[in-house]
């Protein structure tokens, strides 16, 4: 069904007045229509790029903070660390995970509680004699406890520790008192 109407319109691209045969015509000719399409595509790409830049500058998606369970990517963004650093923390046993198929999931509450117990480190000028201390490796061998469990225990019970060279030491009296209390 054809129409004999003629409507005065303004081209959306070149802003010239033209006579259209339908009420839906937006451009005066095919050239303006093509140029208008290209301009819309270009603007869409610019908007997408600006959104990506804004997300990168913000650091993480704010919706992450509302989730009860986090993926490795979400948790690393939330903590501001790399995926590899997060995996190291998990391998040391400092954060618990669950596997759902191939996905690794962390509880949001566990990530928050990771920071509840501050590390107590003995200042350099108050370091005791090494004969009064156990290294982490010595404690693992003597008490038969894993590395991650030992670090969690030290942090949870707020036992003072210090580093000398590449080794971490804890006072013998503190750790023996704690582990004897754990056995009883």
C-alpha positions, 0 to 999 in steps of 0.5 A: 500500500503506497502513500501519497503523503509528503512530510517536511523533515530535518535530516538527522545528519546534515540538518537540511530540510527535505520532503519525506514520503513516510513519517519515520524517515530520518535522513535525506538520502543514503549518504546521510544515512550511512554517515549517521550509522557510522557516527552512531557506531563510533559513539558506541565504541567511545562510550564502551571504551570510556566505561572500561577506563572508568571501571579500570580506574575504580579498581573493582566492581562495587557489586563485589562487596554485596556477594557472600561468595567470591571467585578468585578474581573477585577476591583478588580485586577486593583485596587489591592483590594479584591472583598469584598472591591470593593463591599463595595465601590459600596454599599457606592455609590462611584462607579456606576455599571450596571447589565447585567443579573447576571453580574455586570459591571463597567465603566473603566472611573468611576474606574479611576475617583474614584481617581480624588478627593483627600480626605481633612482631617483636621490634629489632631492639628486643629480639631474644636469644635464638636458643630460647626460640623455635623456628617455624620449621622446628615447630613443624617437625617437633609438634607435627603441625602443617605450615598453614595451621601453624601460621593461623594458630600464631595469628589467632592466638596473637603470639609474638614472632620475629624474623632473622634472616630468612627464618621466622622465630617464636619464643619456645615458652609461648608456643609450648604453653599454647600447644600444651593448652591445645592438647588438653 
